[in-house]
Amino acid sequence: MPVANYLDFLVALDNHLAKSSLGYVIYGHELYGIAQQAGLVVGSDMSSARWAGECVGFGYVEHGPLSLGDPRPLTPPMMWSQDDLSRVSDYRITFNGRTEADRVRRQRREELTDATLGGVFSPQLEGALSAPQYRALSVPLVSLRSALDAERYSSAVGAAKDLAEAACKLAIERAGGTAPRNADLPVLFKQTLGLTGIEKADGDVGRSLAATVQRLGELRNAVGSGHGRASQPNVTARCARLAAAAACSITAFVLSE
């Protein structure tokens, strides 16, 4: 597990303040509680004091003056201890701090997306596709990546199904067949297994994956984009990434040589 740092603390503080009616943290000891709730520290670990000082030093967090009657100068921010944390109050995130927290969150989403979508296009597959065929897969894949990165999870579910459908149609075309017009994903997948010879070579795997194909189609119909709705169901990040991973697995399976 990666070791937490001041950027993790900054994101946790920004998340906390986004839900706060005050918009700032009054007492320094509260920062420890915020770090603890975010899972960044356990027990008597006082790393939150150092992280708070680092955030102050980088201009991401600002605070009020020293407590009345406190004659000692503050320790340089990069060397803060728990004592320094309690000597000032009213901790706020600056504009630069909020911008940096947003950047960190975006970077982490993109890393998750990379991990989810990695390996769809192998060098061998890219070399075997014509330019139109490559675009047919790239368009829904780009849409899927964009939707996940932007946290548009309903759109991600729709794009995941589009990617799986494109892969099946492409596999059918490469095998010399013609995909039925307006066929749904399970029908396309079944035809793909039969035409490409996958059903004979890897029948057990194909039949097991068919259940995933069926669920992906049902999920898109239930919560994905592409249908007008009177109300939009809530789609979680976990659900969207699961749909994306399933679509990538289907794509890799039907197009692998």
TORKOLMI-371315 format. One line per 4 residues: number of its first residue (from 1); their letters; for each residue x negated, y negated, z of N, C-alpha, C. Coordinates in nm, 3 decimals, padded with zeros to 5 digits. Layout:
BEGIN
NUM = a = X Y Z X Y Z X Y Z  ...;
END
This chain:
BEGIN
1 = mpva = -00.085 00.119 00.000 00.000 00.000 00.000 -00.089 -00.125 00.000  -00.065 -00.221 -00.090 -00.150 -00.341 -00.097 -00.143 -00.420 00.034  -00.258 -00.481 00.069 -00.264 -00.563 00.190 -00.193 -00.696 00.164  -00.108 -00.737 00.257 -00.034 -00.863 00.240 -00.129 -00.982 00.248;
5 = nyld = -00.089 -01.093 00.185 -00.169 -01.215 00.189 -00.078 -01.337 00.199  -00.138 -01.455 00.188 -00.061 -01.579 00.208 00.046 -01.598 00.102  00.027 -01.542 -00.018 00.130 -01.554 -00.122 00.253 -01.471 -00.086  00.232 -01.353 -00.030 00.345 -01.274 00.019 00.421 -01.351 00.126;
9 = flva = 00.346 -01.415 00.215 00.408 -01.495 00.321 00.483 -01.614 00.262  00.425 -01.680 00.162 00.491 -01.794 00.099 00.624 -01.754 00.038  00.626 -01.641 -00.032 00.751 -01.592 -00.093 00.853 -01.560 00.016  00.809 -01.494 00.123 00.900 -01.460 00.233 00.957 -01.587 00.298;
13 = ldnh = 00.873 -01.688 00.317 00.919 -01.814 00.376 01.017 -01.884 00.282  00.987 -01.885 00.154 01.076 -01.949 00.057 01.211 -01.878 00.052  01.208 -01.745 00.055 01.333 -01.669 00.057 01.416 -01.701 00.182  01.347 -01.713 00.295 01.416 -01.745 00.420 01.478 -01.884 00.415;
17 = laks = 01.403 -01.981 00.367 01.452 -02.119 00.365 01.565 -02.138 00.263  01.564 -02.055 00.159 01.671 -02.065 00.058 01.807 -02.031 00.120  01.807 -01.953 00.228 01.931 -01.914 00.295 01.960 -02.000 00.418  01.866 -02.087 00.453 01.878 -02.166 00.575 01.955 -02.295 00.549;
21 = slgy = 02.042 -02.331 00.641 02.115 -02.457 00.628 02.026 -02.576 00.662  01.918 -02.552 00.737 01.826 -02.660 00.774 01.731 -02.696 00.660  01.679 -02.595 00.595 01.581 -02.618 00.490 01.440 -02.626 00.542  01.421 -02.600 00.671 01.286 -02.599 00.728 01.288 -02.512 00.854;
25 = viyg = 01.168 -02.475 00.899 01.153 -02.394 01.020 01.102 -02.485 01.131  01.172 -02.490 01.244 01.138 -02.585 01.349 01.010 -02.545 01.423  01.004 -02.422 01.471 00.893 -02.384 01.558 00.799 -02.285 01.489  00.672 -02.299 01.519 00.571 -02.214 01.456 00.590 -02.066 01.484;
29 = hely = 00.636 -02.031 01.605 00.651 -01.889 01.638 00.758 -01.823 01.551  00.849 -01.902 01.494 00.950 -01.845 01.405 00.887 -01.788 01.278  00.773 -01.842 01.240 00.707 -01.795 01.118 00.662 -01.649 01.133  00.623 -01.613 01.255 00.588 -01.473 01.280 00.709 -01.384 01.257;
33 = giaq = 00.825 -01.427 01.307 00.947 -01.348 01.288 00.982 -01.333 01.141  00.961 -01.438 01.063 00.990 -01.431 00.919 00.898 -01.331 00.851  00.769 -01.334 00.888 00.673 -01.239 00.831 00.708 -01.096 00.873  00.752 -01.080 00.996 00.788 -00.947 01.046 00.912 -00.893 00.973;
37 = qagl = 01.013 -00.977 00.956 01.134 -00.934 00.887 01.106 -00.896 00.742  01.005 -00.961 00.681 00.969 -00.930 00.543 00.880 -00.806 00.532  00.845 -00.746 00.648 00.761 -00.627 00.647 00.614 -00.655 00.624  00.572 -00.781 00.647 00.432 -00.817 00.622 00.344 -00.792 00.743;
41 = vvgs = 00.401 -00.793 00.862 00.324 -00.769 00.985 00.404 -00.675 01.075  00.334 -00.607 01.161 00.398 -00.520 01.260 00.327 -00.540 01.394  00.398 -00.513 01.500 00.338 -00.520 01.633 00.284 -00.657 01.666  00.159 -00.659 01.713 00.097 -00.784 01.758 00.013 -00.852 01.650;
45 = dmss = 00.026 -00.810 01.529 -00.049 -00.870 01.418 -00.009 -01.017 01.403  -00.106 -01.108 01.414 -00.078 -01.251 01.407 -00.129 -01.311 01.275  -00.132 -01.232 01.169 -00.180 -01.281 01.040 -00.096 -01.398 00.989  00.029 -01.407 01.036 00.116 -01.515 00.989 00.058 -01.652 01.019;
49 = arwa = -00.018 -01.665 01.128 -00.079 -01.794 01.160 -00.183 -01.831 01.055  -00.266 -01.734 01.018 -00.367 -01.761 00.915 -00.302 -01.792 00.782  -00.199 -01.715 00.746 -00.130 -01.737 00.619 -00.064 -01.874 00.615  -00.002 -01.913 00.727 00.061 -02.045 00.733 -00.044 -02.154 00.713;
53 = gecv = -00.159 -02.138 00.778 -00.266 -02.236 00.760 -00.314 -02.242 00.617  -00.327 -02.126 00.554 -00.371 -02.124 00.413 -00.270 -02.193 00.324  -00.141 -02.169 00.350 -00.036 -02.235 00.271 -00.042 -02.387 00.289  -00.068 -02.430 00.412 -00.084 -02.574 00.438 -00.206 -02.626 00.364;
57 = gfgy = -00.316 -02.552 00.371 -00.439 -02.595 00.306 -00.426 -02.609 00.156  -00.348 -02.521 00.094 -00.328 -02.525 -00.050 -00.217 -02.623 -00.092  -00.153 -02.686 00.006 -00.048 -02.781 -00.026 00.087 -02.718 -00.055  00.105 -02.592 -00.017 00.232 -02.523 -00.042 00.332 -02.542 00.072;
61 = vehg = 00.281 -02.572 00.190 00.365 -02.593 00.308 00.317 -02.720 00.378  00.411 -02.797 00.431 00.377 -02.915 00.510 00.448 -02.905 00.645  00.403 -02.984 00.741 00.460 -02.977 00.875 00.463 -03.115 00.938  00.526 -03.125 01.055 00.535 -03.251 01.127 00.406 -03.280 01.203;
65 = plsl = 00.403 -03.389 01.279 00.283 -03.429 01.354 00.259 -03.338 01.474  00.143 -03.355 01.536 00.111 -03.282 01.658 00.213 -03.314 01.768  00.230 -03.219 01.856 00.321 -03.241 01.969 00.276 -03.363 02.049  00.372 -03.434 02.104 00.343 -03.555 02.180 00.248 -03.524 02.297;
69 = gdpr = 00.140 -03.601 02.307 00.045 -03.583 02.415 -00.063 -03.481 02.387  -00.065 -03.422 02.269 -00.168 -03.324 02.233 -00.288 -03.400 02.178  -00.400 -03.408 02.252 -00.513 -03.491 02.210 -00.608 -03.422 02.112  -00.602 -03.291 02.101 -00.699 -03.218 02.020 -00.664 -03.225 01.872;
73 = pltp = -00.764 -03.239 01.786 -00.735 -03.234 01.642 -00.700 -03.091 01.601  -00.621 -03.079 01.497 -00.587 -02.946 01.446 -00.709 -02.879 01.385  -00.716 -02.748 01.400 -00.819 -02.668 01.334 -00.801 -02.679 01.183  -00.908 -02.676 01.105 -00.892 -02.673 00.958 -00.793 -02.564 00.918;
77 = pmmw = -00.702 -02.594 00.824 -00.593 -02.501 00.792 -00.636 -02.358 00.762  -00.748 -02.339 00.693 -00.789 -02.205 00.655 -00.835 -02.122 00.775  -00.841 -02.183 00.893 -00.889 -02.112 01.013 -00.785 -02.113 01.124  -00.660 -02.131 01.090 -00.557 -02.143 01.192 -00.541 -02.017 01.276;
81 = sqdd = -00.512 -02.040 01.403 -00.481 -01.931 01.496 -00.335 -01.948 01.541  -00.290 -01.857 01.625 -00.154 -01.866 01.676 -00.134 -01.994 01.756  -00.239 -02.040 01.822 -00.230 -02.164 01.900 -00.204 -02.283 01.808  -00.275 -02.289 01.694 -00.255 -02.399 01.599 -00.113 -02.397 01.544;
85 = lsrv = -00.061 -02.278 01.523 00.073 -02.265 01.467 00.179 -02.327 01.557  00.157 -02.319 01.687 00.258 -02.368 01.783 00.240 -02.516 01.816  00.135 -02.579 01.768 00.108 -02.719 01.805 00.181 -02.819 01.715  00.234 -02.773 01.606 00.314 -02.858 01.517 00.448 -02.789 01.490;
89 = sdyr = 00.540 -02.860 01.429 00.673 -02.804 01.404 00.723 -02.851 01.268  00.848 -02.818 01.240 00.916 -02.862 01.118 00.838 -02.824 00.991  00.824 -02.694 00.971 00.752 -02.641 00.854 00.844 -02.642 00.731  00.797 -02.703 00.624 00.874 -02.711 00.500 00.788 -02.666 00.383;
93 = itfn = 00.854 -02.610 00.282 00.783 -02.575 00.159 00.785 -02.696 00.066  00.671 -02.729 00.009 00.661 -02.842 -00.083 00.709 -02.801 -00.221  00.719 -02.898 -00.310 00.755 -02.868 -00.449 00.655 -02.771 -00.510  00.525 -02.795 -00.486 00.422 -02.705 -00.539 00.434 -02.566 -00.479;
97 = grte = 00.472 -02.561 -00.351 00.490 -02.432 -00.287 00.605 -02.353 -00.347  00.716 -02.422 -00.374 00.830 -02.354 -00.435 00.797 -02.308 -00.577  00.722 -02.391 -00.649 00.681 -02.354 -00.785 00.592 -02.231 -00.781  00.500 -02.227 -00.685 00.409 -02.112 -00.673 00.485 -01.986 -00.631;
101 = adrv = 00.581 -02.000 -00.541 00.661 -01.884 -00.499 00.739 -01.829 -00.618  00.795 -01.917 -00.700 00.866 -01.874 -00.821 00.773 -01.801 -00.916  00.650 -01.852 -00.930 00.553 -01.789 -01.019 00.518 -01.648 -00.971  00.499 -01.633 -00.841 00.465 -01.503 -00.784 00.579 -01.404 -00.804;
105 = rrqr = 00.702 -01.449 -00.779 00.818 -01.361 -00.798 00.829 -01.318 -00.944  00.810 -01.414 -01.035 00.818 -01.381 -01.178 00.710 -01.281 -01.218  00.589 -01.301 -01.170 00.479 -01.210 -01.202 00.509 -01.070 -01.152  00.565 -01.060 -01.034 00.596 -00.928 -00.978 00.707 -00.859 -01.054;
109 = reel = 00.807 -00.938 -01.098 00.913 -00.879 -01.181 00.854 -00.825 -01.311  00.764 -00.903 -01.370 00.704 -00.861 -01.497 00.618 -00.736 -01.479  00.550 -00.725 -01.367 00.471 -00.605 -01.339 00.561 -00.483 -01.324  00.676 -00.502 -01.257 00.772 -00.392 -01.245 00.827 -00.353 -01.381;
113 = tdat = 00.853 -00.453 -01.464 00.904 -00.425 -01.599 00.801 -00.347 -01.680  00.676 -00.389 -01.671 00.569 -00.318 -01.742 00.563 -00.172 -01.699  00.575 -00.150 -01.569 00.570 -00.013 -01.517 00.690 00.068 -01.564  00.806 00.002 -01.572 00.928 00.072 -01.614 00.926 00.106 -01.762;
117 = lggv = 00.877 00.014 -01.844 00.884 00.031 -01.990 00.755 00.086 -02.051  00.653 00.105 -01.970 00.524 00.148 -02.024 00.533 00.280 -02.098  00.460 00.289 -02.207 00.448 00.416 -02.278 00.555 00.444 -02.381  00.644 00.348 -02.409 00.747 00.374 -02.510 00.683 00.388 -02.648;
121 = fspq = 00.591 00.297 -02.679 00.523 00.301 -02.808 00.382 00.356 -02.791  00.360 00.479 -02.831 00.224 00.532 -02.833 00.158 00.490 -02.963  00.024 00.486 -02.969 -00.043 00.451 -03.095 -00.002 00.543 -03.210  00.018 00.671 -03.180 00.058 00.766 -03.285 00.197 00.732 -03.339;
125 = lega = 00.289 00.695 -03.249 00.424 00.662 -03.293 00.424 00.534 -03.375  00.351 00.434 -03.329 00.346 00.308 -03.403 00.295 00.330 -03.545  00.193 00.415 -03.559 00.136 00.440 -03.691 00.230 00.517 -03.782  00.326 00.590 -03.723 00.418 00.671 -03.804 00.543 00.595 -03.845;
129 = lsap = 00.562 00.473 -03.793 00.684 00.397 -03.822 00.659 00.293 -03.930  00.759 00.274 -04.015 00.754 00.163 -04.110 00.785 00.034 -04.036  00.762 -00.078 -04.101 00.789 -00.207 -04.037 00.936 -00.221 -03.997  01.033 -00.186 -04.084 01.174 -00.195 -04.043 01.207 -00.102 -03.926;
133 = qyra = 01.148 00.018 -03.927 01.174 00.111 -03.817 01.116 00.059 -03.686  00.997 00.001 -03.694 00.934 -00.055 -03.575 01.019 -00.169 -03.518  01.073 -00.252 -03.607 01.158 -00.363 -03.561 01.286 -00.310 -03.499  01.339 -00.201 -03.552 01.464 -00.144 -03.500 01.449 -00.104 -03.354;
137 = lsvp = 01.329 -00.061 -03.314 01.305 -00.029 -03.174 01.260 -00.150 -03.094  01.184 -00.237 -03.161 01.128 -00.353 -03.090 01.235 -00.450 -03.044  01.338 -00.471 -03.125 01.441 -00.570 -03.092 01.511 -00.536 -02.960  01.567 -00.414 -02.943 01.630 -00.385 -02.813 01.528 -00.376 -02.699;
141 = lvsl = 01.404 -00.335 -02.731 01.303 -00.327 -02.626 01.266 -00.465 -02.574  01.251 -00.561 -02.665 01.222 -00.699 -02.624 01.339 -00.755 -02.543  01.462 -00.726 -02.587 01.580 -00.772 -02.513 01.584 -00.711 -02.373  01.547 -00.583 -02.366 01.546 -00.515 -02.236 01.441 -00.576 -02.143;
145 = rsal = 01.323 -00.601 -02.196 01.216 -00.662 -02.115 01.258 -00.801 -02.067  01.313 -00.881 -02.158 01.354 -01.016 -02.124 01.462 -01.016 -02.017  01.559 -00.925 -02.030 01.669 -00.920 -01.934 01.620 -00.879 -01.795  01.528 -00.782 -01.789 01.475 -00.740 -01.660 01.393 -00.852 -01.596;
149 = daer = 01.308 -00.917 -01.675 01.225 -01.024 -01.621 01.308 -01.141 -01.571  01.421 -01.168 -01.638 01.507 -01.281 -01.602 01.616 -01.243 -01.502  01.614 -01.117 -01.456 01.712 -01.066 -01.360 01.855 -01.070 -01.414  01.868 -01.055 -01.546 02.001 -01.043 -01.607 02.030 -00.893 -01.620;
153 = yssa = 02.071 -00.833 -01.510 02.075 -00.688 -01.502 02.188 -00.626 -01.583  02.298 -00.695 -01.598 02.405 -00.644 -01.684 02.355 -00.636 -01.829  02.286 -00.740 -01.873 02.230 -00.739 -02.009 02.125 -00.631 -02.024  02.050 -00.604 -01.918 01.947 -00.500 -01.923 02.010 -00.363 -01.946;
157 = vgaa = 02.122 -00.336 -01.881 02.190 -00.207 -01.900 02.237 -00.194 -02.045  02.293 -00.302 -02.100 02.336 -00.300 -02.239 02.219 -00.279 -02.334  02.107 -00.347 -02.309 01.990 -00.333 -02.395 01.929 -00.193 -02.384  01.937 -00.132 -02.266 01.885 00.004 -02.248 01.962 00.102 -02.336;
161 = kdla = 02.093 00.089 -02.340 02.173 00.177 -02.426 02.142 00.149 -02.573  02.125 00.022 -02.609 02.091 -00.012 -02.747 01.958 00.053 -02.789  01.861 00.053 -02.698 01.731 00.113 -02.728 01.746 00.263 -02.751  01.820 00.331 -02.665 01.839 00.476 -02.681 01.913 00.508 -02.810;
165 = eaac = 02.012 00.428 -02.844 02.086 00.449 -02.969 01.995 00.429 -03.090  01.914 00.323 -03.086 01.823 00.296 -03.197 01.725 00.411 -03.214  01.675 00.465 -03.103 01.580 00.577 -03.110 01.645 00.700 -03.171  01.768 00.730 -03.130 01.837 00.847 -03.186 01.864 00.828 -03.335;
169 = klai = 01.911 00.711 -03.375 01.937 00.685 -03.517 01.810 00.695 -03.600  01.701 00.645 -03.544 01.574 00.652 -03.614 01.526 00.797 -03.628  01.543 00.874 -03.520 01.504 01.015 -03.526 01.587 01.090 -03.629  01.716 01.059 -03.635 01.805 01.124 -03.734 01.761 01.087 -03.875;
173 = erag = 01.730 00.960 -03.897 01.688 00.914 -04.029 01.556 00.979 -04.070  01.463 00.991 -03.979 01.333 01.052 -04.010 01.348 01.200 -04.041  01.455 01.262 -03.987 01.479 01.405 -04.013 01.561 01.427 -04.140  01.596 01.318 -04.209 01.670 01.330 -04.335 01.820 01.327 -04.318;
177 = gtap = 01.870 01.296 -04.202 02.013 01.293 -04.179 02.069 01.151 -04.183  02.198 01.141 -04.160 02.265 01.011 -04.155 02.347 01.004 -04.027  02.326 00.903 -03.949 02.399 00.888 -03.824 02.544 00.851 -03.852  02.639 00.913 -03.783 02.780 00.878 -03.803 02.805 00.731 -03.771;
181 = rnad = 02.890 00.670 -03.849 02.922 00.530 -03.827 02.995 00.513 -03.694  02.951 00.417 -03.613 03.014 00.385 -03.484 03.016 00.501 -03.385  02.924 00.596 -03.402 02.918 00.708 -03.307 02.863 00.659 -03.173  02.912 00.717 -03.064 02.859 00.677 -02.934 02.729 00.752 -02.905;
185 = lpvl = 02.662 00.714 -02.799 02.529 00.765 -02.770 02.524 00.917 -02.751  02.613 00.980 -02.675 02.605 01.126 -02.660 02.616 01.200 -02.794  02.701 01.152 -02.884 02.714 01.215 -03.016 02.585 01.200 -03.094  02.526 01.083 -03.091 02.400 01.059 -03.161 02.289 01.148 -03.105;
189 = fkqt = 02.285 01.160 -02.974 02.181 01.242 -02.912 02.197 01.389 -02.950  02.318 01.438 -02.950 02.342 01.578 -02.987 02.300 01.603 -03.131  02.333 01.510 -03.222 02.293 01.525 -03.361 02.141 01.520 -03.373  02.079 01.434 -03.293 01.933 01.424 -03.295 01.868 01.556 -03.257;
193 = lglt = 01.918 01.620 -03.153 01.862 01.748 -03.109 01.872 01.853 -03.219  01.987 01.857 -03.287 02.007 01.957 -03.391 01.922 01.933 -03.515  01.916 01.808 -03.561 01.847 01.778 -03.687 01.695 01.783 -03.675  01.645 01.746 -03.562 01.500 01.734 -03.547 01.432 01.864 -03.504;
197 = giek = 01.510 01.964 -03.470 01.453 02.089 -03.423 01.419 02.090 -03.276  01.447 01.979 -03.207 01.418 01.973 -03.064 01.499 02.076 -02.988  01.622 02.099 -03.034 01.712 02.189 -02.963 01.654 02.329 -02.954  01.586 02.374 -03.061 01.525 02.507 -03.059 01.393 02.507 -02.981;
201 = adgd = 01.314 02.400 -02.999 01.182 02.397 -02.936 01.188 02.364 -02.787  01.273 02.270 -02.753 01.282 02.224 -02.614 01.428 02.217 -02.571  01.501 02.323 -02.596 01.644 02.321 -02.569 01.681 02.291 -02.426  01.611 02.352 -02.330 01.643 02.331 -02.190 01.623 02.185 -02.149;
205 = vgrs = 01.511 02.127 -02.194 01.485 01.987 -02.163 01.590 01.897 -02.226  01.621 01.927 -02.355 01.720 01.847 -02.427 01.856 01.853 -02.361  01.897 01.972 -02.319 02.028 01.985 -02.255 02.030 01.915 -02.120  01.919 01.918 -02.048 01.912 01.847 -01.920 01.918 01.696 -01.943;
209 = laat = 01.848 01.649 -02.047 01.846 01.506 -02.075 01.982 01.458 -02.128  02.060 01.549 -02.182 02.193 01.512 -02.233 02.281 01.453 -02.124  02.265 01.505 -02.002 02.343 01.451 -01.890 02.302 01.307 -01.862  02.172 01.278 -01.874 02.124 01.141 -01.855 02.180 01.050 -01.963;
213 = vqrl = 02.181 01.100 -02.087 02.237 01.024 -02.199 02.383 00.990 -02.173  02.458 01.089 -02.127 02.600 01.069 -02.098 02.619 00.963 -01.990  02.539 00.970 -01.885 02.551 00.874 -01.775 02.510 00.733 -01.819  02.410 00.724 -01.906 02.368 00.593 -01.954 02.480 00.527 -02.033;
217 = gelr = 02.546 00.606 -02.119 02.659 00.552 -02.194 02.772 00.509 -02.104  02.801 00.588 -02.002 02.908 00.553 -01.908 02.873 00.428 -01.829  02.745 00.417 -01.790 02.701 00.302 -01.713 02.716 00.174 -01.794  02.677 00.180 -01.919 02.689 00.061 -02.006 02.835 00.022 -02.021;
221 = navg = 02.924 00.120 -02.039 03.066 00.089 -02.052 03.123 00.029 -01.924  03.068 00.071 -01.810 03.120 00.026 -01.682 03.069 -00.112 -01.642  02.938 -00.136 -01.663 02.881 -00.260 -01.609 02.795 -00.338 -01.709  02.761 -00.279 -01.822 02.668 -00.344 -01.914 02.731 -00.455 -01.996;
225 = sghg = 02.646 -00.531 -02.062 02.694 -00.637 -02.150 02.745 -00.576 -02.279  02.817 -00.655 -02.357 02.868 -00.607 -02.484 03.018 -00.588 -02.486  03.082 -00.603 -02.370 03.228 -00.594 -02.361 03.280 -00.720 -02.291  03.389 -00.774 -02.341 03.453 -00.883 -02.270 03.520 -00.830 -02.145;
229 = rasq = 03.508 -00.904 -02.034 03.563 -00.857 -01.907 03.636 -00.970 -01.836  03.736 -00.933 -01.758 03.803 -01.032 -01.675 03.717 -01.069 -01.555  03.634 -00.972 -01.509 03.539 -00.998 -01.402 03.418 -00.909 -01.426  03.302 -00.957 -01.387 03.178 -00.884 -01.412 03.134 -00.809 -01.288;
233 = pnvt = 03.122 -00.675 -01.295 03.074 -00.599 -01.180 02.931 -00.638 -01.144  02.897 -00.622 -01.019 02.761 -00.651 -00.974 02.668 -00.537 -01.018  02.556 -00.572 -01.080 02.457 -00.474 -01.122 02.329 -00.502 -01.045  02.279 -00.404 -00.972 02.159 -00.424 -00.892 02.034 -00.406 -00.978;
237 = arca = 01.923 -00.458 -00.927 01.794 -00.441 -00.995 01.760 -00.293 -01.007  01.787 -00.216 -00.902 01.755 -00.073 -00.905 01.834 -00.002 -01.015  01.961 -00.035 -01.027 02.045 00.026 -01.129 01.994 -00.009 -01.269  01.961 -00.136 -01.291 01.914 -00.179 -01.422 01.782 -00.113 -01.458;
241 = rlaa = 01.690 -00.103 -01.363 01.560 -00.043 -01.391 01.574 00.108 -01.413  01.667 00.169 -01.345 01.692 00.311 -01.367 01.744 00.334 -01.509  01.835 00.247 -01.553 01.887 00.257 -01.689 01.774 00.236 -01.791  01.687 00.139 -01.764 01.575 00.111 -01.855 01.481 00.230 -01.862;
245 = aaac = 01.448 00.288 -01.746 01.358 00.404 -01.744 01.419 00.522 -01.817  01.551 00.541 -01.800 01.619 00.650 -01.870 01.614 00.630 -02.021  01.638 00.506 -02.066 01.636 00.478 -02.209 01.496 00.501 -02.267  01.394 00.463 -02.192 01.256 00.484 -02.238 01.223 00.632 -02.246;
249 = sita = 01.272 00.710 -02.150 01.249 00.855 -02.152 01.317 00.919 -02.272  01.440 00.875 -02.299 01.514 00.928 -02.415 01.440 00.893 -02.543  01.394 00.768 -02.553 01.323 00.723 -02.673 01.197 00.804 -02.695  01.116 00.818 -02.590 00.992 00.894 -02.602 01.020 01.040 -02.638;
253 = fvls = 01.126 01.097 -02.584 01.157 01.239 -02.608 01.199 01.263 -02.753  01.289 01.183 -02.806 01.342 01.210 -02.940 01.245 01.170 -03.051  01.149 01.083 -03.021 01.059 01.036 -03.127 00.918 01.097 -03.117  00.892 01.171 -03.010 00.758 01.233 -02.998 00.744 01.345 -03.100;
257 = e = 00.622 01.362 -03.147 00.595 01.465 -03.248 00.559 01.596 -03.179;
END
